[in-house]
Amino acid sequence: MFTRRKDEVPLTESTGFAEDAFDLARRDHRATVSRPRCPYAPAVRALTVVPGRAGSGAVRVVPEPVVGDGDVLVDVVRVGLCGTDAEIERGEYGLAPDGADVLVIGHESFGRVARDAGGLTTGTPVVASIRRPDGCPNCRSGEQDMCLWGGYRERGIKGIDGFCAERFAERPEFLFAVPETIADVAVLLEPLSITEKGWRHVGVAQRRMTVWEPRTAIVAGGGPAGILAALKLRLQGLDVTVVERTHKPVKEALLARIGAGYAATSVTPLEAVAARSERIDVVIEATGTSAVAFECLRLVGANGAVILTSVTGAKRSTLLPADLINQNLVLDNVLVLGTVNAKSDDFRQGIADLAEAEGRWPGFLGALITRRVSLADAARALSHDPSQIKTVVEMT
């Protein structure tokens, strides 16, 4: 199952990673690099793929997690599936751990501590972050979401196994204890953390003005990321409209529960939606489509902010009114920023926001989870189902 190429260097017993690959990275970066841990070494079931091979998603038996000194063993309760997992299963990207042929996927986690460790007690509900540092200055300061060197690893995505397994082991600094009151919806924390980071960065950047009082916002994209972005903006007191391509009455009704508007571009063009307001102060793009991202640049008003969240790995091209877009951005002092991954502060704020949302709009977050599948059916659940909002794998 886990095999090495004939020309591959031997793996060390302690880490499972190629010794000279680590030393090379450390030498190239001229910094202390935390030696990556091999999260798995007997046996648990896990949702896996062979990176680069389309349709390879399958439940396989992988080694039991190796619990290192100070590590926390976590029993997985549920894992969220998203478009990134589907893209990895289609072979578009993804990187297995050094020396391995398969990658355990799943990066939206929720589990419970299996036994006391790392300051966490048995049974504590936890969510894990994704990215692991490579030793660059930002990573060393705890901001691996702003990595400079690009040598980071990401659980379930790049170079280190993910969480869609019966158990995983993790360093305590990458685990976030969540209150029992939001345990049932805590699997939504990781996707929410992306918007938390984007909003935090906007708050810092908009201090360029003495006064910035945003009132209206558009979220492009009606998937889980877009709906969670709308939730964040509603918690901030903004009037929000979520826009997607095809009208879905279920989503319209769901968003109405938190006081958010809804529109479909098949009925009303995006610019016409924006024209309903005197000025759009914030636009969050979460469609996964680069053409829409550029269209969003035309919607925001003076001194506004555009937050781009989509990772578009394809090679699409489109014709753009480049002069008009540039002129609007410059003359209106528009802020445009991208956001990916998140730091500890964003996870902690996300926990607070999930708790507040549960208190203000009971049941809303739970309603986002529209499909629950067992691990045995998880591979089939990777295919996109437009009738669903959020799919999770229930491990127990």
VEXSE-764614 format. One record per residue (C-alpha): residue number from 1; z, x, y. Coordinates in nm, 4 decimals. Layout:
% residues N
{NUM, {Z, X, Y}},
...
***
This chain:
% residues 396
{1, {0.0000, 0.0000, 0.0000}},
{2, {0.0944, 0.2767, 0.2426}},
{3, {-0.1430, 0.5662, 0.1844}},
{4, {-0.2391, 0.8794, 0.3686}},
{5, {-0.5790, 1.0307, 0.4178}},
{6, {-0.6382, 1.3574, 0.2358}},
{7, {-0.6624, 1.5430, 0.5643}},
{8, {-0.3483, 1.3895, 0.7083}},
{9, {-0.0387, 1.6006, 0.7561}},
{10, {0.2678, 1.5307, 0.5382}},
{11, {0.5207, 1.2845, 0.6692}},
{12, {0.8794, 1.3825, 0.7325}},
{13, {1.1440, 1.2124, 0.5198}},
{14, {1.3639, 1.1260, 0.8160}},
{15, {1.1097, 0.9466, 1.0331}},
{16, {0.7973, 0.8715, 0.8351}},
{17, {0.5889, 1.0105, 1.1215}},
{18, {0.3691, 1.3174, 1.1230}},
{19, {0.5792, 1.6122, 1.2386}},
{20, {0.3014, 1.7994, 1.4139}},
{21, {0.1744, 1.4848, 1.5891}},
{22, {0.5159, 1.4394, 1.7472}},
{23, {0.5436, 1.8047, 1.8408}},
{24, {0.1951, 1.7962, 1.9922}},
{25, {0.2834, 1.4961, 2.2080}},
{26, {0.6009, 1.6652, 2.3249}},
{27, {0.4169, 1.9870, 2.4025}},
{28, {0.1367, 1.8081, 2.5876}},
{29, {0.3747, 1.6047, 2.8018}},
{30, {0.6245, 1.8881, 2.8530}},
{31, {0.9125, 1.6494, 2.8264}},
{32, {1.1707, 1.5333, 2.5806}},
{33, {1.0179, 1.2545, 2.3742}},
{34, {1.2375, 1.0228, 2.1717}},
{35, {1.1302, 1.0643, 1.8120}},
{36, {0.9920, 0.7281, 1.6949}},
{37, {1.1694, 0.5635, 1.4055}},
{38, {0.9962, 0.4246, 1.1008}},
{39, {1.1201, 0.0624, 1.0944}},
{40, {1.0459, 0.0062, 0.7274}},
{41, {1.1290, 0.2244, 0.4043}},
{42, {1.2430, -0.1186, -0.0993}},
{43, {1.1289, -0.4693, -0.0003}},
{44, {1.0734, -0.7557, 0.2378}},
{45, {0.7845, -0.9948, 0.2892}},
{46, {0.5928, -0.9588, 0.6118}},
{47, {0.2817, -1.0835, 0.7896}},
{48, {0.0485, -0.7848, 0.8049}},
{49, {-0.3039, -0.6814, 0.8962}},
{50, {-0.5248, -0.3825, 0.8343}},
{51, {-0.6032, -0.2824, 1.1940}},
{52, {-0.9725, -0.2854, 1.2714}},
{53, {-1.0572, -0.5063, 0.9723}},
{54, {-1.1315, -0.8655, 1.0684}},
{55, {-0.9722, -1.1319, 0.8506}},
{56, {-0.7244, -0.8942, 0.6877}},
{57, {-0.4142, -1.0940, 0.7795}},
{58, {-0.1949, -1.1510, 0.4743}},
{59, {0.1659, -1.1703, 0.3655}},
{60, {0.2457, -0.8447, 0.1907}},
{61, {0.5575, -0.6800, 0.0545}},
{62, {0.6646, -0.3887, 0.2730}},
{63, {0.9606, -0.1510, 0.2455}},
{64, {1.3066, -0.2676, 0.3449}},
{65, {1.3967, -0.1618, 0.7004}},
{66, {1.5520, 0.1819, 0.7258}},
{67, {1.8690, 0.1421, 0.9301}},
{68, {1.9302, 0.4658, 1.1168}},
{69, {2.2501, 0.5855, 1.2764}},
{70, {2.3460, 0.3309, 1.5417}},
{71, {2.0607, 0.0941, 1.4539}},
{72, {2.1092, -0.2809, 1.4283}},
{73, {1.9777, -0.4724, 1.1267}},
{74, {1.8400, -0.8135, 1.2242}},
{75, {1.7686, -1.1106, 0.9978}},
{76, {1.4590, -1.2739, 1.1436}},
{77, {1.4812, -1.6477, 1.2077}},
{78, {1.1448, -1.7150, 1.3711}},
{79, {0.8534, -1.5339, 1.5292}},
{80, {0.6069, -1.6687, 1.7829}},
{81, {0.2347, -1.6205, 1.7333}},
{82, {0.0017, -1.5746, 2.0288}},
{83, {-0.3515, -1.4777, 2.1207}},
{84, {-0.2701, -1.1088, 2.0884}},
{85, {-0.1829, -1.1555, 1.7206}},
{86, {-0.5079, -1.3448, 1.6660}},
{87, {-0.7091, -1.0697, 1.8340}},
{88, {-0.5429, -0.8064, 1.6170}},
{89, {-0.6206, -1.0148, 1.3070}},
{90, {-0.9837, -1.0336, 1.4194}},
{91, {-0.9909, -0.6542, 1.4214}},
{92, {-1.0355, -0.6230, 1.7973}},
{93, {-0.7453, -0.3829, 1.8349}},
{94, {-0.4095, -0.2856, 1.6878}},
{95, {-0.2817, 0.0447, 1.5510}},
{96, {-0.0793, 0.0943, 1.2323}},
{97, {0.2195, 0.3310, 1.2251}},
{98, {0.1383, 0.6932, 1.1529}},
{99, {0.0633, 0.7358, 0.7833}},
{100, {0.0297, 0.3625, 0.7162}},
{101, {-0.2734, 0.1491, 0.6409}},
{102, {-0.1222, -0.1820, 0.7456}},
{103, {0.0581, -0.3097, 1.0517}},
{104, {0.3315, -0.5724, 1.0455}},
{105, {0.2427, -0.7989, 1.3366}},
{106, {0.4469, -1.0368, 1.5490}},
{107, {0.6070, -0.9333, 1.8768}},
{108, {0.7771, -1.2556, 1.9905}},
{109, {1.1035, -1.2410, 1.7987}},
{110, {1.4255, -1.4282, 1.7426}},
{111, {1.6864, -1.3348, 1.4854}},
{112, {2.0536, -1.2826, 1.4125}},
{113, {2.2452, -0.9599, 1.3673}},
{114, {2.2961, -0.9008, 0.9948}},
{115, {2.6133, -0.6922, 1.0281}},
{116, {2.8251, -0.5456, 1.3048}},
{117, {2.6482, -0.2567, 1.4757}},
{118, {2.5614, -0.1234, 1.8181}},
{119, {2.8242, -0.3344, 1.9899}},
{120, {2.6761, -0.6543, 1.8433}},
{121, {2.8659, -0.8682, 1.5936}},
{122, {2.7343, -1.0332, 1.2793}},
{123, {2.5463, -1.3535, 1.3556}},
{124, {2.4773, -1.2770, 1.7214}},
{125, {2.1430, -1.4340, 1.8223}},
{126, {1.9088, -1.1690, 1.9593}},
{127, {1.5568, -1.1155, 2.0906}},
{128, {1.3887, -0.7743, 2.0839}},
{129, {1.1654, -0.6210, 2.3465}},
{130, {0.8276, -0.4772, 2.2443}},
{131, {0.7512, -0.1432, 2.4027}},
{132, {0.9047, 0.1905, 2.3019}},
{133, {0.9019, 0.4876, 2.5422}},
{134, {0.6965, 0.8055, 2.5193}},
{135, {0.9111, 1.0279, 2.7414}},
{136, {0.7224, 0.9995, 3.0707}},
{137, {0.9337, 0.9866, 3.3890}},
{138, {0.9190, 0.6069, 3.4052}},
{139, {1.0031, 0.5666, 3.0372}},
{140, {1.2992, 0.7996, 3.0758}},
{141, {1.4273, 0.5770, 3.3560}},
{142, {1.4104, 0.2672, 3.1358}},
{143, {1.0808, 0.1380, 3.2736}},
{144, {0.8527, 0.1817, 2.9739}},
{145, {0.6642, -0.1247, 3.0975}},
{146, {0.5383, 0.1070, 3.3734}},
{147, {0.4523, 0.3965, 3.1402}},
{148, {0.2502, 0.6772, 3.2992}},
{149, {0.1253, 0.8673, 2.9948}},
{150, {0.0159, 0.5800, 2.7707}},
{151, {0.1817, 0.7257, 2.4625}},
{152, {0.4170, 0.4304, 2.4239}},
{153, {0.4355, 0.2312, 2.1014}},
{154, {0.4544, -0.1469, 2.0859}},
{155, {0.6147, -0.3420, 1.8049}},
{156, {0.3502, -0.5318, 1.6125}},
{157, {0.0673, -0.4020, 1.8297}},
{158, {0.0445, -0.0279, 1.8653}},
{159, {0.1829, 0.2341, 1.6306}},
{160, {0.5010, 0.0609, 1.5161}},
{161, {0.5577, -0.2418, 1.2951}},
{162, {0.6388, -0.5785, 1.4434}},
{163, {0.8924, -0.8484, 1.3734}},
{164, {0.7179, -1.0990, 1.1447}},
{165, {0.9154, -0.9788, 0.8440}},
{166, {1.2329, -1.1015, 0.6811}},
{167, {1.4337, -0.8243, 0.8472}},
{168, {1.3874, -0.5441, 1.0953}},
{169, {1.6007, -0.2594, 1.2289}},
{170, {1.6204, -0.1748, 1.5970}},
{171, {1.8085, 0.0317, 1.8502}},
{172, {2.0678, -0.1812, 2.0339}},
{173, {1.9219, -0.0972, 2.3749}},
{174, {1.6070, -0.2885, 2.2810}},
{175, {1.7948, -0.6026, 2.1745}},
{176, {1.9094, -0.8837, 2.4031}},
{177, {2.1867, -1.1184, 2.2974}},
{178, {2.1121, -1.4791, 2.3907}},
{179, {2.3513, -1.7743, 2.4235}},
{180, {2.3668, -2.0244, 2.1394}},
{181, {2.2645, -2.2935, 2.3875}},
{182, {1.9103, -2.1533, 2.3974}},
{183, {1.8910, -2.0088, 2.0451}},
{184, {1.6408, -2.2740, 1.9335}},
{185, {1.3949, -2.1763, 2.2093}},
{186, {1.4779, -1.8068, 2.2556}},
{187, {1.1534, -1.7110, 2.0814}},
{188, {0.9897, -1.8019, 2.4145}},
{189, {1.1770, -1.5264, 2.5976}},
{190, {0.9227, -1.2494, 2.5443}},
{191, {0.6213, -1.4435, 2.6806}},
{192, {0.8339, -1.5613, 2.9732}},
{193, {0.9354, -1.2017, 3.0488}},
{194, {0.5778, -1.1192, 3.1562}},
{195, {0.5936, -1.3713, 3.4391}},
{196, {0.9489, -1.2624, 3.5198}},
{197, {0.8193, -0.9107, 3.5788}},
{198, {0.5239, -1.0301, 3.7859}},
{199, {0.7441, -1.2473, 4.0043}},
{200, {0.9954, -0.9655, 4.0505}},
{201, {0.7184, -0.7309, 4.1621}},
{202, {0.5794, -0.9906, 4.4022}},
{203, {0.9245, -1.0270, 4.5530}},
{204, {0.9416, -0.6532, 4.6161}},
{205, {0.5875, -0.6264, 4.7549}},
{206, {0.6177, -0.9265, 4.9854}},
{207, {0.9002, -0.7573, 5.1704}},
{208, {0.6096, -0.6098, 5.3672}},
{209, {0.6666, -0.9221, 5.5808}},
{210, {0.9802, -1.0274, 5.7627}},
{211, {0.9302, -1.3843, 5.6420}},
{212, {0.7513, -1.5068, 5.3304}},
{213, {0.8336, -1.8576, 5.2180}},
{214, {0.5934, -1.9583, 4.9392}},
{215, {0.5623, -2.3313, 4.8812}},
{216, {0.2530, -2.3991, 4.6715}},
{217, {0.1116, -2.2363, 4.3608}},
{218, {-0.1664, -2.2680, 4.1078}},
{219, {-0.1381, -2.1457, 3.7507}},
{220, {-0.4765, -2.0964, 3.5843}},
{221, {-0.4343, -2.1461, 3.2111}},
{222, {-0.2534, -2.4170, 3.0180}},
{223, {-0.1411, -2.2150, 2.7180}},
{224, {0.2197, -2.1137, 2.6514}},
{225, {0.2013, -1.8253, 2.9006}},
{226, {0.0652, -2.0519, 3.1734}},
{227, {0.3182, -2.3275, 3.1108}},
{228, {0.6054, -2.0786, 3.1124}},
{229, {0.4692, -1.9332, 3.4371}},
{230, {0.4699, -2.2831, 3.5854}},
{231, {0.8274, -2.3267, 3.4666}},
{232, {0.9334, -2.0078, 3.6459}},
{233, {0.7694, -2.1205, 3.9690}},
{234, {0.9295, -2.4646, 3.9464}},
{235, {1.2684, -2.2988, 3.9039}},
{236, {1.1875, -2.1138, 4.2279}},
{237, {1.1222, -2.4449, 4.4023}},
{238, {0.7438, -2.4187, 4.4377}},
{239, {0.4983, -2.7065, 4.4068}},
{240, {0.2883, -2.6030, 4.1078}},
{241, {-0.0372, -2.7232, 3.9562}},
{242, {-0.1501, -2.5973, 3.6163}},
{243, {-0.5264, -2.5886, 3.5727}},
{244, {-0.7177, -2.5499, 3.2470}},
{245, {-1.0710, -2.6179, 3.1311}},
{246, {-1.0335, -2.9271, 2.9119}},
{247, {-0.8117, -3.2209, 2.9961}},
{248, {-0.5210, -3.2611, 2.7535}},
{249, {-0.3024, -3.5643, 2.8269}},
{250, {-0.0151, -3.4240, 2.6182}},
{251, {0.0123, -3.1204, 2.8446}},
{252, {-0.0207, -3.3319, 3.1572}},
{253, {0.2728, -3.5459, 3.0439}},
{254, {0.4743, -3.2413, 2.9413}},
{255, {0.4296, -3.0676, 3.2767}},
{256, {0.5181, -3.3866, 3.4606}},
{257, {0.8647, -3.3594, 3.3049}},
{258, {0.9351, -3.0539, 3.5223}},
{259, {0.7561, -3.1903, 3.8272}},
{260, {0.4424, -2.9797, 3.7870}},
{261, {0.0908, -3.1075, 3.8486}},
{262, {-0.2016, -3.0759, 3.6094}},
{263, {-0.5795, -3.0617, 3.6452}},
{264, {-0.8809, -2.9852, 3.4282}},
{265, {-1.1870, -2.8030, 3.5604}},
{266, {-1.4060, -3.0228, 3.3407}},
{267, {-1.3065, -3.3009, 3.5807}},
{268, {-1.2168, -3.1186, 3.9038}},
{269, {-1.3472, -2.7709, 3.9976}},
{270, {-1.0833, -2.5051, 4.0533}},
{271, {-1.1634, -2.4686, 4.4240}},
{272, {-1.1318, -2.8442, 4.4691}},
{273, {-0.7851, -2.8330, 4.3135}},
{274, {-0.6861, -2.5621, 4.5605}},
{275, {-0.8307, -2.7624, 4.8502}},
{276, {-0.5755, -3.0378, 4.7882}},
{277, {-0.3118, -2.8155, 4.9478}},
{278, {-0.3090, -2.6808, 5.3017}},
{279, {-0.2589, -2.3310, 5.1639}},
{280, {-0.2035, -2.1755, 4.8213}},
{281, {0.0682, -1.9123, 4.8410}},
{282, {0.0757, -1.7946, 4.4798}},
{283, {-0.1808, -1.7895, 4.2008}},
{284, {-0.0939, -1.6828, 3.8476}},
{285, {-0.3896, -1.6251, 3.6168}},
{286, {-0.3182, -1.6715, 3.2451}},
{287, {-0.6479, -1.7823, 3.0917}},
{288, {-0.7514, -1.4682, 2.9067}},
{289, {-1.0891, -1.4828, 3.0824}},
{290, {-1.1915, -1.2173, 3.3340}},
{291, {-1.4318, -1.4452, 3.5221}},
{292, {-1.1470, -1.6846, 3.5997}},
{293, {-0.9326, -1.3933, 3.7138}},
{294, {-1.1875, -1.3070, 3.9818}},
{295, {-1.2284, -1.6718, 4.0770}},
{296, {-0.8534, -1.6869, 4.1349}},
{297, {-0.8884, -1.4208, 4.4040}},
{298, {-1.0707, -1.6776, 4.6157}},
{299, {-0.7994, -1.9433, 4.5953}},
{300, {-0.4995, -1.7809, 4.7571}},
{301, {-0.4286, -1.8242, 5.1263}},
{302, {-0.3139, -1.5892, 5.4003}},
{303, {-0.0461, -1.3396, 5.2950}},
{304, {-0.0464, -1.4880, 4.9464}},
{305, {-0.0100, -1.3231, 4.6073}},
{306, {-0.2244, -1.3257, 4.2948}},
{307, {-0.0600, -1.2267, 3.9660}},
{308, {-0.2992, -1.1339, 3.6863}},
{309, {-0.1577, -1.1537, 3.3321}},
{310, {-0.4648, -1.1676, 3.1068}},
{311, {-0.5640, -0.8708, 2.8912}},
{312, {-0.9412, -0.9016, 2.8509}},
{313, {-1.0550, -0.6593, 2.5840}},
{314, {-1.4083, -0.7944, 2.5524}},
{315, {-1.7102, -0.6663, 2.7458}},
{316, {-1.8084, -0.9734, 2.9429}},
{317, {-1.9880, -0.9417, 3.2735}},
{318, {-2.0366, -1.1971, 3.5471}},
{319, {-2.2008, -1.2320, 3.8877}},
{320, {-1.9514, -1.2425, 4.1730}},
{321, {-1.9666, -1.3110, 4.5489}},
{322, {-1.8172, -0.9652, 4.5961}},
{323, {-1.8498, -0.9509, 4.9753}},
{324, {-1.6788, -1.2867, 5.0190}},
{325, {-1.3952, -1.1992, 4.7814}},
{326, {-1.3373, -0.8634, 4.9466}},
{327, {-1.3473, -1.0122, 5.2955}},
{328, {-1.0931, -1.2807, 5.2077}},
{329, {-0.8584, -1.0310, 5.0455}},
{330, {-0.8699, -0.7992, 5.3445}},
{331, {-0.8616, -1.0501, 5.6296}},
{332, {-0.5866, -1.2574, 5.4663}},
{333, {-0.3685, -0.9617, 5.3622}},
{334, {-0.3717, -1.0829, 5.0025}},
{335, {-0.1568, -0.9100, 4.7415}},
{336, {-0.3135, -0.8692, 4.3952}},
{337, {-0.1151, -0.7237, 4.1077}},
{338, {-0.1339, -0.7070, 3.7321}},
{339, {0.1637, -0.7488, 3.5029}},
{340, {0.2056, -0.6457, 3.1418}},
{341, {0.5149, -0.6022, 2.9294}},
{342, {0.8596, -0.6160, 3.0922}},
{343, {1.1798, -0.4203, 3.1482}},
{344, {1.5377, -0.5071, 3.0598}},
{345, {1.6010, -0.6796, 3.3935}},
{346, {1.3147, -0.9195, 3.3244}},
{347, {1.4491, -1.0136, 2.9822}},
{348, {1.7929, -1.0781, 3.1299}},
{349, {1.6451, -1.2928, 3.4064}},
{350, {1.4393, -1.4739, 3.1445}},
{351, {1.7548, -1.5578, 2.9500}},
{352, {1.9104, -1.7014, 3.2656}},
{353, {1.5963, -1.9024, 3.3428}},
{354, {1.5690, -2.0435, 2.9901}},
{355, {1.9306, -2.1545, 3.0141}},
{356, {1.8735, -2.3134, 3.3555}},
{357, {1.5594, -2.4888, 3.2342}},
{358, {1.7430, -2.6309, 2.9325}},
{359, {2.0070, -2.7668, 3.1668}},
{360, {1.7670, -2.9173, 3.4205}},
{361, {1.4984, -3.0430, 3.1846}},
{362, {1.6519, -3.0858, 2.8379}},
{363, {1.3976, -3.0749, 2.5580}},
{364, {1.1102, -2.9382, 2.7655}},
{365, {1.1155, -2.5905, 2.6127}},
{366, {1.1485, -2.7251, 2.2604}},
{367, {0.8447, -2.9458, 2.3197}},
{368, {0.6321, -2.6347, 2.3767}},
{369, {0.6754, -2.5422, 2.0096}},
{370, {0.4285, -2.7819, 1.8526}},
{371, {0.3628, -2.6154, 1.5163}},
{372, {0.6086, -2.4551, 1.2751}},
{373, {0.4804, -2.2799, 0.9642}},
{374, {0.6410, -2.0883, 0.6811}},
{375, {0.5794, -1.7187, 0.6290}},
{376, {0.3587, -1.8073, 0.3317}},
{377, {0.1261, -2.0006, 0.5656}},
{378, {0.1487, -1.7612, 0.8594}},
{379, {-0.1859, -1.5860, 0.8057}},
{380, {-0.3741, -1.9160, 0.8257}},
{381, {-0.1825, -2.0054, 1.1402}},
{382, {-0.3341, -1.7076, 1.3230}},
{383, {-0.6551, -1.9033, 1.3801}},
{384, {-0.6668, -2.0843, 1.7133}},
{385, {-0.5902, -2.4555, 1.7078}},
{386, {-0.6605, -2.6111, 2.0504}},
{387, {-0.4460, -2.9120, 1.9634}},
{388, {-0.1333, -2.6944, 1.9519}},
{389, {0.0637, -2.5321, 2.2326}},
{390, {0.2939, -2.2839, 2.0595}},
{391, {0.3003, -2.1879, 1.6921}},
{392, {0.6038, -2.0196, 1.5392}},
{393, {0.6698, -1.8797, 1.1938}},
{394, {0.9992, -2.0018, 1.0489}},
{395, {1.1412, -1.7312, 0.8261}},
{396, {1.4361, -1.9299, 0.6878}},
***
